[in-house]
């Protein structure tokens, strides 16, 4: 996520850049952190690990009038270290219809407890860390019904957003998009919150025929349901943190580009699609530069960028599918005023620092952002010179 307004990140890298030209000793005033609660821990390490998700398979559809998510989650997991009879998942404000153990072609109902935030499943036996199991969860997620202060900290934490759901605003398209960072994805599918948990995934999204969808990884296949909807199935086989899972759908025109044999694409509203290459056209060159600079080629299946309405931030580096705010909807004149090229490079660089290599706890999130901000400077120096 682009957090350039964090002063400490900018200050740190200003010092680093200056130090690259010559050795210089810099004395900084000491930083004193105080708390009025002496029993609290200022630094919060990674969460205890009990359940370890291997793969999540989601089959989801939407009720636009109620802003509900109808989901079926098939989660392959195992105990992280100690043997356990339980599987524990974060799930905010769900209606749970079924929890079962998947056994070949059959499902065995499992007992569970659910307090509106944490789903604790009693497995059929005790599993060791070398034994995998698969649970099936049929649920309804209701992100718009989550209460601020009880379920979530703010309205920006709903995880999944229905834009112009009733279609009454003629100046705004109907869209759905998600925002997972920090712990918001558990508002629309059962998972484990925290950057320390990584998984592979398969996401099937059912949307109206006049919409296209986007998620992480590659589009495996698309099927016509014969009722005015189609289902797109996206698959990612390299593990990433659960907060980086994303979905989006709407009336977008897809502009295709490439770097080597890697698909690079830009999703924009029809009005702004003619300017997609002007806005994002440097992306393949950026991928090539960062790949050479890192010594590691771009590590994901594809790279897409999608511009949505009413986004809660500037942009978000979801693995292989970056979401950007609507100011990226620009014509030629607006692009001359502000290109937002720094955001494009920032979110792309996250795909090495943040997505491929991830901080283990939220306390270390500034590492993700600082490296991505440094990526902006690296690109600017390469493309436009040090001055």
Order of alpha helices (4+ residues) and beta strands (2+ residues): alpha-beta-beta-beta-beta-beta-beta-beta-beta-beta-beta-beta-beta-beta-beta-beta-beta-beta-alpha-alpha-beta-beta-beta-alpha-alpha-alpha
